[in-house]
Amino acid sequence: MRNKGRSRSYAVAASGQWTDEEEGRRRLPAGEVHAWEPGRNETVCGLSLSRSRLIRFAGVTWTDTFPESGGAADRVQRQCPRCASVAGRRGSDARPAWHRTNPRP
């Protein structure tokens, strides 16, 4: 059962990285990005971080990888659709607008 009161924040794991010289040599994600919960060894869609050779970016949030965010999305080529369905396509506002209040027995 899902905990309604707890809001999850997702970090990013990516297939590549690049260094932004303008922001003081900050590492940023590149290539394909996945949502990742810090403290876990797999992405939200179930890929193992080490076996998939994904690089962790604990300081970059999932919403920063959207092109309209202006954040760390400069070199992101693709967002994992399975991760996007769980973590949200536009951030926290992308969660389903409905919920079952009175389920059948």
DAHU-V53675 format. One record per backbone hydrogen bond with DSSP energy under -0.5 kcal/mol. CO is the residue of the C=O (numbers start at 1). NH is the residue of the N-H. E is the energy in kcal/mol with one decimal. If there is no record, write none. Layout:
co=(CO;CO)
nh=(NH;NH)
e=(E;E)
This chain:
co=(2;3;5;6;10;11;12;13;14;16;18;18;19;20;20;21;26;28;30;31;31;32;33;34;35;36;36;37;41;42;43;47;48;49;50;55;57;57;59;60;61;62;63;64;66;66;66;67;73;75;75;78;80;81;82;83;84;91;91;92;99)
nh=(4;6;7;8;62;36;57;34;55;30;20;28;21;25;26;24;20;18;16;77;78;15;80;13;44;11;38;40;49;37;46;43;52;54;53;14;12;60;61;12;64;65;66;72;69;70;71;70;76;31;77;33;84;85;86;87;88;90;94;95;101)
e=(-0.8;-0.6;-0.6;-0.6;-2.2;-2.1;-2.8;-2.9;-3.3;-1.9;-0.5;-2.8;-0.8;-1.1;-1.3;-1.2;-2.5;-2.2;-1.7;-2.1;-1.5;-1.9;-2.3;-2.4;-2.5;-3.4;-0.6;-1.9;-2.1;-0.6;-1.2;-2.5;-1.9;-2.3;-0.6;-2.5;-1.5;-1.3;-0.5;-0.7;-1.1;-1.6;-1.1;-0.7;-1.7;-0.6;-0.5;-0.8;-0.9;-2.1;-0.5;-2.6;-2.3;-1.6;-1.0;-3.4;-1.6;-0.5;-1.5;-0.9;-0.6)
